[in-house]
Amino acid sequence: MEIEEIEEKHATILTYEFKSIRTIVLSTLAWAICYQIFKYIFPKKSPEFNSRLLTWIHGIIATIIGLNQCLLNENPFEHPDWITTNIQNFLLVFSLGYFIYDLIWCSYYRTETGLMIMHHLYTIYALKAMVWKGYSGAQACCCLGCMEITNPVLQLRWFIRSEGYHKTITFILVELLFFILFFTFRMLIGSYIALKVLFEEKNDTDFKIATMLLHTVSCLFMVQIFKYAILKYGSNGRFWKSQMDLTTEEIT
């Protein structure tokens, strides 16, 4: 028991620096600098290509670290009072900087819908609250990993489509994989997590609110994806006709 107390105090000292505006600003600037580097490396590519490349990288890293926090010795959703560790704080600040950067980028280029902007705002609110809280980091990172697992596949879908391969079997398989992952992790596992957080008495009210807001946005995204899938792959869908190109109905 004494060793555990020492480890908790040591972790608190090491993670204190994460709870600062300066750290969040540096994280945001780091993403902005990476975007400029990609613009230099790929000068002929569009701004959206370079931004989505960053999104793809963030999605992979957040998924690997986040899902790892779901696989601890005990269920993190049964221990909301666990002290946030260094790696958890790193992921929270790492992702917080990314979402702030991406919100600014999306607002400048006006590429996203109101629902996506709302998703970014809720995510920023939730991540910032978790960094300052100092505990429940395992829960937050697990949630983040489950949310971001669909992102690398979504970006891969966009890259394939942007290169003109949207009528290939590869594109169809990647798109179907995205549908399956979104439904599995955002709807099935996401609903379990939302209910677990909501009915766990030890969880703070703000964490419950943030979880339910983000899950609601996921449900709205699922509705859009379902409509798109029916439109494209239904028996009367355009996919089965000669003209397979989708315009306004395309998901991002």
DRENMILUM-190271 format. One line per 5 residues: number of its first residue (from 1); their letters; for each residue x, y, z of N, C-alpha, C. Coordinates in Angstrom, 3 decimals. Example, Ala and Ser with C-alpha at 12.3 -4.5 7.8 and 13.67 -1.06 7.14 Angstrom:
1 = as = 13.190,-5.690,7.800,12.300,-4.500,7.800,13.200,-3.300,7.800  12.850,-2.250,7.080,13.670,-1.060,7.140,12.900,0.030,7.870 $
This chain:
1 = meiee = 0.836,-1.206,0.000,0.000,0.000,0.000,0.870,1.255,0.000  1.992,1.210,0.738,2.888,2.365,0.796,3.506,2.625,-0.579  3.845,1.554,-1.291,4.440,1.702,-2.620,3.447,2.375,-3.557  2.166,1.976,-3.489,1.141,2.566,-4.344,0.989,4.053,-4.061  1.026,4.428,-2.782,0.902,5.846,-2.419,2.076,6.650,-2.958 $
6 = ieekh = 3.279,6.085,-2.893,4.467,6.772,-3.407,4.357,6.956,-4.914  3.899,5.902,-5.616,3.747,5.976,-7.065,2.733,7.033,-7.463  1.625,7.130,-6.702,0.593,8.121,-7.003,1.126,9.534,-6.809  1.880,9.753,-5.726,2.452,11.075,-5.484,3.474,11.416,-6.558  4.276,10.425,-6.940,5.287,10.644,-7.980,4.616,10.983,-9.307 $
11 = atilt = 3.530,10.280,-9.645,2.798,10.525,-10.896,2.194,11.914,-10.892  1.680,12.347,-9.724,1.073,13.672,-9.627,2.094,14.764,-9.896  3.303,14.597,-9.364,4.355,15.587,-9.565,4.734,15.673,-11.041  4.880,14.510,-11.674,5.312,14.473,-13.061,4.268,15.001,-14.026  2.980,14.837,-13.689,1.924,15.232,-14.619,1.420,16.644,-14.370 $
16 = yefks = 1.979,17.338,-13.378,1.485,18.675,-13.061,1.619,19.628,-14.235  2.725,19.525,-14.981,2.982,20.425,-16.091,1.951,20.294,-17.211  1.270,19.161,-17.272,0.257,18.994,-18.306,-0.921,19.938,-18.066  -1.126,20.317,-16.823,-2.261,21.168,-16.468,-1.886,22.637,-16.623  -1.562,23.034,-17.842,-1.211,24.426,-18.080,-1.640,24.837,-19.479 $
21 = irtiv = -2.017,26.091,-19.606,-2.400,26.634,-20.909,-1.208,26.578,-21.861  -0.013,26.789,-21.316,1.197,26.781,-22.144,1.378,25.440,-22.842  1.169,24.347,-22.120,1.325,23.020,-22.701,0.311,22.785,-23.814  -0.922,23.233,-23.602,-1.972,23.061,-24.605,-1.651,23.897,-25.848  -1.166,25.124,-25.639,-0.782,25.986,-26.759,0.359,25.352,-27.550 $
26 = lstla = 1.346,24.799,-26.846,2.479,24.148,-27.515,2.010,22.944,-28.326  1.067,22.188,-27.781,0.527,21.047,-28.508,-0.175,21.496,-29.786  -0.962,22.566,-29.683,-1.665,23.101,-30.847,-0.683,23.614,-31.894  0.351,24.328,-31.451,1.369,24.843,-32.368,2.125,23.711,-33.052  2.373,22.630,-32.316,3.083,21.486,-32.884,2.306,20.902,-34.063 $
31 = waicy = 0.974,20.819,-33.908,0.149,20.310,-35.008,0.161,21.284,-36.193  0.114,22.577,-35.890,0.147,23.582,-36.956,1.474,23.539,-37.713  2.563,23.325,-36.985,3.882,23.229,-37.614,3.963,21.981,-38.486  3.431,20.868,-37.996,3.417,19.636,-38.788,2.636,19.838,-40.087  1.552,20.604,-40.003,0.756,20.895,-41.202,1.586,21.679,-42.217 $
36 = qifky = 2.356,22.655,-41.744,3.216,23.439,-42.637,4.312,22.565,-43.243  4.814,21.616,-42.461,5.836,20.697,-42.979,5.261,19.843,-44.105  4.036,19.360,-43.907,3.394,18.555,-44.952,3.132,19.390,-46.197  2.790,20.657,-46.014,2.585,21.540,-47.167,3.880,21.693,-47.954  5.002,21.723,-47.239,6.312,21.844,-47.892,6.681,20.545,-48.608 $
41 = ifpkk = 6.380,19.401,-47.972,6.718,18.104,-48.559,5.825,17.790,-49.757  4.542,18.168,-49.639,3.572,17.885,-50.711,2.994,19.194,-51.250  3.796,19.976,-51.942,3.354,21.304,-52.402,2.220,21.260,-53.421  2.092,20.142,-54.128,1.071,20.052,-55.166,-0.260,19.513,-54.643  -0.247,19.067,-53.402,-1.469,18.537,-52.817,-2.323,19.674,-52.244 $
46 = spefn = -3.609,19.414,-52.116,-4.538,20.423,-51.606,-4.365,20.594,-50.103  -4.810,21.734,-49.547,-4.767,21.916,-48.089,-5.522,20.814,-47.347  -6.626,20.357,-47.930,-7.404,19.296,-47.277,-6.616,17.994,-47.215  -5.853,17.692,-48.256,-5.032,16.476,-48.252,-4.050,16.508,-47.088  -3.335,17.614,-46.929,-2.334,17.726,-45.862,-2.984,17.698,-44.483 $
51 = srllt = -4.145,18.317,-44.359,-4.844,18.316,-43.078,-5.346,16.919,-42.733  -5.868,16.219,-43.737,-6.357,14.863,-43.500,-5.209,13.900,-43.203  -4.043,14.190,-43.727,-2.874,13.371,-43.405,-2.556,13.489,-41.915  -2.660,14.701,-41.379,-2.486,14.895,-39.938,-3.566,14.160,-39.157  -4.798,14.247,-39.642,-5.919,13.567,-38.983,-5.685,12.059,-38.950 $
56 = wihgi = -5.157,11.525,-40.043,-4.861,10.098,-40.135,-3.805,9.699,-39.097  -2.764,10.510,-38.979,-1.698,10.226,-38.005,-2.238,10.299,-36.583  -3.014,11.345,-36.288,-3.599,11.475,-34.956,-4.494,10.280,-34.641  -5.290,9.867,-35.617,-6.206,8.748,-35.400,-5.484,7.472,-35.053  -4.381,7.197,-35.734,-3.617,5.971,-35.477,-3.012,5.989,-34.076 $
61 = iatii = -2.369,7.104,-33.721,-1.715,7.204,-32.406,-2.745,7.168,-31.288  -3.836,7.929,-31.442,-4.875,7.969,-30.406,-5.538,6.606,-30.237  -5.701,5.879,-31.329,-6.317,4.551,-31.257,-5.417,3.570,-30.513  -4.131,3.563,-30.854,-3.200,2.617,-30.226,-3.084,2.873,-28.723  -2.831,4.125,-28.352,-2.669,4.443,-26.929,-3.999,4.333,-26.199 $
66 = glnqc = -5.063,4.852,-26.817,-6.370,4.868,-26.159,-6.920,3.483,-25.882  -6.886,2.594,-26.895,-7.411,1.247,-26.694,-6.566,0.464,-25.696  -5.274,0.803,-25.629,-4.411,0.157,-24.647,-4.889,0.436,-23.224  -5.478,1.623,-23.009,-5.985,1.982,-21.684,-7.295,1.269,-21.364  -7.925,0.678,-22.372,-9.132,-0.132,-22.137,-8.763,-1.521,-21.638 $
71 = llnen = -7.503,-1.904,-21.830,-7.074,-3.270,-21.560,-6.189,-3.363,-20.324  -6.482,-2.546,-19.328,-5.729,-2.598,-18.079,-6.149,-3.829,-17.278  -5.484,-4.064,-16.161,-5.784,-5.262,-15.363,-7.233,-5.296,-14.890  -7.797,-4.118,-14.657,-9.190,-4.012,-14.239,-9.921,-3.048,-15.159  -11.244,-3.145,-15.164,-12.062,-2.274,-16.000,-11.939,-0.831,-15.523 $
76 = pfehp = -11.394,0.081,-16.332,-11.214,1.474,-15.874,-12.537,2.173,-15.558  -13.644,1.709,-16.128,-14.933,2.344,-15.890,-15.523,1.964,-14.533  -14.869,1.036,-13.861,-15.257,0.693,-12.495,-14.343,1.376,-11.476  -13.370,2.150,-11.993,-12.430,2.860,-11.116,-12.231,4.296,-11.613  -13.273,5.108,-11.586,-13.150,6.490,-12.072,-12.244,7.361,-11.216 $
81 = dwitt = -11.874,6.882,-10.041,-11.016,7.667,-9.151,-9.530,7.390,-9.373  -9.190,6.563,-10.344,-7.778,6.305,-10.633,-7.072,7.598,-11.049  -5.865,7.796,-10.523,-5.056,8.956,-10.888,-4.647,8.852,-12.354  -4.729,9.960,-13.075,-4.317,9.988,-14.482,-2.805,9.840,-14.586  -2.360,8.888,-15.386,-0.929,8.614,-15.522,-0.288,9.533,-16.566 $
86 = niqnf = 1.030,9.444,-16.666,1.764,10.271,-17.628,1.315,10.013,-19.068  1.219,8.743,-19.440,0.855,8.416,-20.818,-0.577,8.857,-21.119  -1.445,8.779,-20.142,-2.827,9.229,-20.334,-2.883,10.744,-20.484  -2.145,11.445,-19.648,-2.097,12.897,-19.766,-1.490,13.328,-21.096  -0.469,12.602,-21.530,0.127,12.901,-22.824,-0.904,12.787,-23.940 $
91 = llvfs = -1.670,11.686,-23.947,-2.664,11.482,-24.996,-3.744,12.553,-24.946  -4.179,12.932,-23.751,-5.230,13.937,-23.617,-4.769,15.285,-24.167  -3.551,15.704,-23.809,-3.023,16.984,-24.291,-2.681,16.898,-25.769  -2.133,15.775,-26.186,-1.816,15.516,-27.595,-3.073,15.673,-28.460  -4.168,15.081,-28.013,-5.424,15.143,-28.771,-6.105,16.496,-28.628 $
96 = lgyfi = -5.998,17.097,-27.459,-6.596,18.412,-27.253,-5.981,19.430,-28.211  -4.654,19.408,-28.336,-3.982,20.301,-29.280,-4.419,20.044,-30.708  -4.588,18.752,-31.046,-5.025,18.423,-32.411,-6.424,18.970,-32.697  -7.370,18.757,-31.792,-8.742,19.189,-32.045,-8.864,20.720,-32.080  -8.044,21.414,-31.293,-8.046,22.879,-31.361,-7.519,23.329,-32.719 $
101 = ydliw = -6.394,22.721,-33.132,-5.838,23.030,-34.463,-6.862,22.751,-35.562  -7.485,21.567,-35.511,-8.398,21.167,-36.583,-9.660,22.029,-36.598  -10.111,22.458,-35.430,-11.267,23.351,-35.371,-10.950,24.681,-36.057  -9.743,25.203,-35.797,-9.323,26.451,-36.436,-9.204,26.255,-37.946  -8.620,25.132,-38.357,-8.451,24.854,-39.786,-9.813,24.727,-40.478 $
106 = csyyr = -10.709,23.969,-39.879,-12.046,23.771,-40.470,-12.822,25.083,-40.544  -12.681,25.916,-39.517,-13.388,27.199,-39.502,-12.838,28.126,-40.579  -11.527,28.068,-40.796,-10.905,28.931,-41.806,-11.292,28.503,-43.220  -11.214,27.195,-43.491,-11.506,26.694,-44.836,-12.992,26.365,-45.045  -13.749,26.345,-43.966,-15.192,26.084,-44.033,-15.503,24.786,-44.773 $
111 = tetgl = -14.843,23.738,-44.345,-14.994,22.442,-45.017,-15.980,21.506,-44.320  -16.321,21.803,-43.067,-17.120,20.862,-42.297,-18.516,21.388,-41.990  -19.395,20.443,-41.649,-20.773,20.773,-41.304,-20.854,21.271,-39.867  -21.999,21.800,-39.510,-22.214,22.259,-38.144,-22.091,21.129,-37.143  -22.500,19.918,-37.536,-22.417,18.765,-36.644,-20.962,18.435,-36.319 $
116 = mimhh = -20.086,18.516,-37.321,-18.676,18.236,-37.089,-18.039,19.314,-36.208  -18.409,20.562,-36.421,-17.904,21.650,-35.570,-18.363,21.434,-34.130  -19.613,21.034,-33.969,-20.143,20.757,-32.634,-19.386,19.595,-31.990  -19.075,18.577,-32.777,-18.293,17.438,-32.281,-16.929,17.901,-31.770  -16.277,18.782,-32.529,-14.972,19.296,-32.110,-15.071,20.100,-30.811 $
121 = lytiy = -16.091,20.944,-30.709,-16.258,21.771,-29.511,-16.495,20.911,-28.274  -17.351,19.903,-28.396,-17.619,19.005,-27.270,-16.366,18.232,-26.877  -15.603,17.800,-27.879,-14.388,17.037,-27.602,-13.345,17.900,-26.890  -13.185,19.134,-27.338,-12.250,20.059,-26.693,-12.656,20.307,-25.250  -13.947,20.521,-25.028,-14.463,20.728,-23.666,-14.160,19.516,-22.790 $
126 = alkam = -14.407,18.318,-23.310,-14.210,17.098,-22.533,-12.730,16.859,-22.228  -11.869,17.010,-23.229,-10.443,16.759,-23.033,-9.818,17.755,-22.065  -10.203,19.020,-22.200,-9.664,20.039,-21.302,-10.084,19.759,-19.860  -11.334,19.363,-19.675,-11.828,19.052,-18.332,-11.078,17.863,-17.733  -10.771,16.857,-18.551,-10.091,15.669,-18.047,-8.639,15.969,-17.691 $
131 = vwkgy = -7.984,16.844,-18.441,-6.603,17.209,-18.121,-6.549,17.899,-16.766  -7.480,18.812,-16.535,-7.478,19.568,-15.287,-7.965,18.732,-14.112  -8.753,17.697,-14.392,-9.305,16.881,-13.321,-8.221,16.116,-12.585  -7.303,15.511,-13.360,-6.204,14.787,-12.733,-6.515,13.331,-12.421  -7.719,12.907,-12.654,-8.087,11.498,-12.473,-9.123,11.126,-13.531 $
136 = sgaqa = -9.478,9.857,-13.584,-10.395,9.326,-14.609,-9.766,9.348,-16.001  -8.457,9.507,-16.069,-7.776,9.555,-17.356,-7.884,8.258,-18.136  -7.903,7.124,-17.429,-8.014,5.829,-18.108,-9.342,5.729,-18.851  -10.417,6.185,-18.200,-11.729,6.187,-18.847,-11.727,7.067,-20.091  -11.198,8.284,-19.929,-11.204,9.250,-21.028,-10.400,8.742,-22.219 $
141 = ccclg = -9.231,8.154,-21.959,-8.382,7.662,-23.049,-9.009,6.456,-23.741  -9.663,5.606,-22.970,-10.362,4.466,-23.552,-11.475,4.948,-24.477  -12.240,5.942,-24.026,-13.303,6.533,-24.848,-12.720,7.124,-26.127  -11.605,7.830,-25.986,-10.966,8.469,-27.136,-10.502,7.423,-28.147  -9.930,6.331,-27.648,-9.470,5.270,-28.530,-10.613,4.637,-29.309 $
146 = cmeit = -11.741,4.426,-28.635,-12.916,3.839,-29.290,-13.514,4.790,-30.327  -13.415,6.094,-30.077,-13.932,7.067,-31.029,-13.009,7.203,-32.246  -11.700,7.181,-32.002,-10.745,7.460,-33.070,-10.409,6.263,-33.942  -10.817,5.070,-33.550,-10.463,3.883,-34.331,-11.047,3.928,-35.736  -12.145,4.669,-35.915,-12.759,4.766,-37.244,-12.060,5.801,-38.127 $
151 = npvlq = -11.319,6.715,-37.516,-10.753,7.839,-38.259,-9.699,7.452,-39.301  -8.728,6.587,-38.969,-7.748,6.204,-40.007,-8.415,5.577,-41.230  -9.451,4.774,-41.007,-10.155,4.140,-42.124,-10.925,5.183,-42.929  -11.529,6.144,-42.222,-12.269,7.209,-42.911,-11.335,8.042,-43.786  -10.156,8.355,-43.262,-9.193,9.141,-44.050,-8.650,8.334,-45.225 $
156 = lrwfi = -8.416,7.036,-45.004,-7.971,6.170,-46.090,-9.015,6.152,-47.199  -10.276,6.120,-46.829,-11.369,6.175,-47.800,-11.289,7.455,-48.622  -11.028,8.571,-47.935,-10.953,9.860,-48.627,-9.759,9.894,-49.584  -8.605,9.371,-49.150,-7.419,9.368,-50.000,-7.660,8.538,-51.269  -8.294,7.381,-51.108,-8.588,6.527,-52.263,-9.538,7.247,-53.221 $
161 = rsegy = -10.545,7.890,-52.662,-11.520,8.598,-53.489,-10.883,9.788,-54.194  -10.019,10.525,-53.489,-9.396,11.717,-54.070,-8.454,11.377,-55.221  -7.957,10.142,-55.222,-7.072,9.697,-56.308,-7.861,9.111,-57.479  -9.195,9.133,-57.384,-10.036,8.679,-58.487,-10.366,7.202,-58.501  -10.153,6.520,-57.356,-10.417,5.079,-57.302,-11.718,4.763,-56.549 $
166 = hktit = -12.676,5.674,-56.612,-13.916,5.490,-55.857,-14.850,4.448,-56.470  -14.526,3.941,-57.679,-15.359,2.917,-58.309,-14.709,1.529,-58.228  -13.686,1.400,-57.390,-12.965,0.135,-57.283,-13.460,-0.685,-56.104  -13.153,-1.973,-56.136,-13.532,-2.866,-55.041,-12.799,-2.489,-53.754  -11.569,-1.959,-53.901,-10.806,-1.532,-52.718,-11.546,-0.434,-51.972 $
171 = filve = -12.063,0.538,-52.705,-12.814,1.625,-52.082,-14.047,1.093,-51.379  -14.754,0.174,-52.011,-15.976,-0.381,-51.425,-15.666,-1.120,-50.131  -14.588,-1.921,-50.127,-14.219,-2.677,-48.934,-13.811,-1.752,-47.788  -13.046,-0.705,-48.104,-12.642,0.260,-47.073,-13.866,0.977,-46.517  -14.787,1.348,-47.389,-16.002,2.036,-46.953,-16.854,1.135,-46.055 $
176 = llffi = -17.009,-0.122,-46.441,-17.785,-1.062,-45.626,-17.100,-1.317,-44.281  -15.770,-1.369,-44.293,-15.023,-1.530,-43.038,-15.287,-0.349,-42.115  -15.329,0.856,-42.692,-15.634,2.041,-41.891,-17.022,1.936,-41.272  -18.012,1.513,-42.049,-19.375,1.354,-41.533,-19.396,0.380,-40.353  -18.714,-0.754,-40.524,-18.711,-1.793,-39.481,-18.028,-1.300,-38.214 $
181 = lfftf = -16.863,-0.660,-38.378,-16.135,-0.155,-37.209,-16.931,0.924,-36.483  -17.558,1.810,-37.249,-18.321,2.901,-36.628,-19.478,2.333,-35.817  -20.209,1.406,-36.405,-21.349,0.827,-35.694,-20.889,0.049,-34.455  -19.800,-0.717,-34.602,-19.316,-1.546,-33.493,-18.791,-0.706,-32.339  -17.895,0.244,-32.656,-17.228,0.989,-31.582,-18.017,2.210,-31.120 $
186 = rmlig = -18.678,2.910,-32.028,-19.401,4.118,-31.640,-20.789,3.801,-31.084  -21.451,2.790,-31.669,-22.812,2.487,-31.255,-22.874,1.401,-30.177  -22.307,0.238,-30.452,-22.407,-0.860,-29.491,-21.530,-0.617,-28.254  -20.218,-0.539,-28.482,-19.304,-0.302,-27.360,-19.523,1.088,-26.773  -19.793,2.082,-27.646,-20.030,3.451,-27.181,-21.248,3.546,-26.285 $
191 = syial = -22.302,2.821,-26.609,-23.509,2.835,-25.776,-23.232,2.192,-24.420  -22.444,1.112,-24.431,-22.068,0.466,-23.163,-21.286,1.431,-22.281  -20.310,2.107,-22.892,-19.492,3.055,-22.139,-20.342,4.201,-21.595  -21.229,4.738,-22.437,-22.077,5.859,-22.020,-22.946,5.475,-20.821  -23.534,4.300,-20.870,-24.382,3.838,-19.761,-23.541,3.558,-18.516 $
196 = kvlfe = -22.359,3.000,-18.718,-21.473,2.691,-17.592,-21.063,3.981,-16.882  -20.728,5.008,-17.648,-20.337,6.296,-17.071,-21.523,6.969,-16.403  -22.678,6.907,-17.051,-23.867,7.589,-16.555,-24.332,7.038,-15.209  -24.267,5.726,-15.041,-24.813,5.112,-13.824,-23.752,4.788,-12.780  -22.508,5.190,-13.031,-21.464,5.034,-12.024,-21.492,6.247,-11.100 $
201 = ekndt = -21.832,6.041,-9.857,-22.018,7.143,-8.907,-20.726,7.928,-8.672  -19.564,7.295,-8.815,-18.300,7.967,-8.549,-17.919,8.973,-9.628  -18.539,8.876,-10.795,-18.204,9.795,-11.876,-18.764,11.188,-11.619  -17.976,12.209,-11.951,-18.415,13.593,-11.799,-19.500,13.918,-12.818  -20.300,14.920,-12.475,-21.391,15.324,-13.360,-20.866,15.816,-14.705 $
206 = dfkia = -19.758,16.581,-14.686,-19.234,17.118,-15.943,-18.749,16.013,-16.869  -18.191,14.933,-16.297,-17.743,13.810,-17.114,-18.941,13.082,-17.721  -19.992,12.964,-16.952,-21.212,12.328,-17.466,-21.811,13.154,-18.601  -21.838,14.474,-18.410,-22.401,15.353,-19.443,-21.576,15.272,-20.728  -20.252,15.345,-20.584,-19.371,15.295,-21.755,-19.534,13.971,-22.505 $
211 = tmllh = -19.635,12.877,-21.762,-19.797,11.556,-22.375,-21.103,11.468,-23.152  -22.185,11.948,-22.550,-23.492,11.866,-23.206,-23.564,12.794,-24.425  -22.931,13.953,-24.352,-22.918,14.864,-25.498,-22.203,14.234,-26.684  -21.028,13.655,-26.417,-20.255,13.041,-27.496,-20.967,11.808,-28.054  -21.630,11.048,-27.189,-22.354,9.868,-27.672,-23.561,10.294,-28.514 $
216 = tvscl = -24.186,11.384,-28.137,-25.307,11.898,-28.933,-24.848,12.291,-30.330  -23.688,12.969,-30.399,-23.136,13.344,-31.702,-22.825,12.097,-32.523  -22.291,11.053,-31.886,-22.004,9.802,-32.591,-23.284,9.197,-33.164  -24.361,9.271,-32.398,-25.649,8.754,-32.868,-26.136,9.534,-34.086  -25.939,10.849,-34.076,-26.334,11.670,-35.220,-25.493,11.342,-36.452 $
221 = fmvqi = -24.199,11.106,-36.239,-23.343,10.677,-37.344,-23.815,9.330,-37.894  -24.216,8.434,-36.989,-24.671,7.113,-37.408,-25.907,7.212,-38.282  -26.780,8.138,-37.969,-27.981,8.358,-38.779,-27.582,8.790,-40.191  -26.627,9.726,-40.280,-26.161,10.183,-41.591,-25.518,9.051,-42.382  -24.701,8.246,-41.706,-24.034,7.125,-42.374,-25.064,6.107,-42.852 $
226 = fkyai = -26.067,5.842,-42.034,-27.111,4.881,-42.402,-27.867,5.364,-43.641  -28.199,6.646,-43.674,-28.909,7.202,-44.842,-28.044,7.089,-46.089  -26.749,7.385,-45.938,-25.822,7.299,-47.069,-25.713,5.869,-47.579  -25.598,4.902,-46.640,-25.465,3.500,-47.022,-26.700,3.005,-47.763  -27.879,3.390,-47.280,-29.128,2.988,-47.936,-29.200,3.593,-49.335 $
231 = lkygs = -28.821,4.874,-49.429,-28.874,5.570,-50.712,-27.938,4.930,-51.731  -26.731,4.564,-51.274,-25.719,4.051,-52.200,-25.842,2.558,-52.463  -26.106,1.774,-51.403,-26.063,0.327,-51.545,-27.436,-0.342,-51.524  -28.499,0.443,-51.339,-29.836,-0.124,-51.352,-30.199,-0.671,-52.723  -31.269,-1.438,-52.787,-31.673,-2.073,-54.046,-31.945,-1.062,-55.155 $
236 = ngrfw = -32.359,0.142,-54.760,-32.616,1.189,-55.745,-31.537,2.266,-55.723  -30.433,1.966,-55.048,-29.383,2.971,-54.879,-28.612,3.242,-56.155  -27.988,4.391,-56.192,-27.243,4.808,-57.367,-26.006,3.949,-57.613  -25.555,3.259,-56.550,-24.354,2.433,-56.718,-24.581,1.355,-57.773  -25.801,0.858,-57.839,-26.101,-0.237,-58.757,-26.444,0.264,-60.162 $
241 = ksqmd = -26.479,1.583,-60.321,-26.770,2.146,-61.631,-25.469,2.554,-62.314  -25.573,3.036,-63.517,-24.359,3.376,-64.277,-23.615,4.540,-63.660  -24.343,5.507,-63.092,-23.711,6.671,-62.474,-23.502,6.403,-60.990  -22.260,6.137,-60.584,-21.984,5.792,-59.197,-21.440,6.959,-58.397  -21.151,8.073,-59.038,-20.568,9.205,-58.332,-21.597,9.853,-57.422 $
246 = lttee = -21.223,10.040,-56.179,-22.086,10.718,-55.219,-21.519,12.103,-54.965  -22.379,13.086,-54.846,-21.907,14.451,-54.630,-22.346,14.942,-53.260  -23.499,15.544,-53.186,-23.943,16.123,-51.916,-24.189,15.063,-50.865  -24.405,13.822,-51.290,-24.699,12.761,-50.322,-23.438,12.171,-49.725  -22.275,12.545,-50.225,-21.031,11.959,-49.731,-20.813,12.302,-48.258 $
251 = it = -20.383,11.320,-47.504,-19.952,11.604,-46.142,-18.514,12.062,-46.201  -18.062,12.781,-45.182,-16.711,13.335,-45.217,-15.672,12.259,-44.959 $
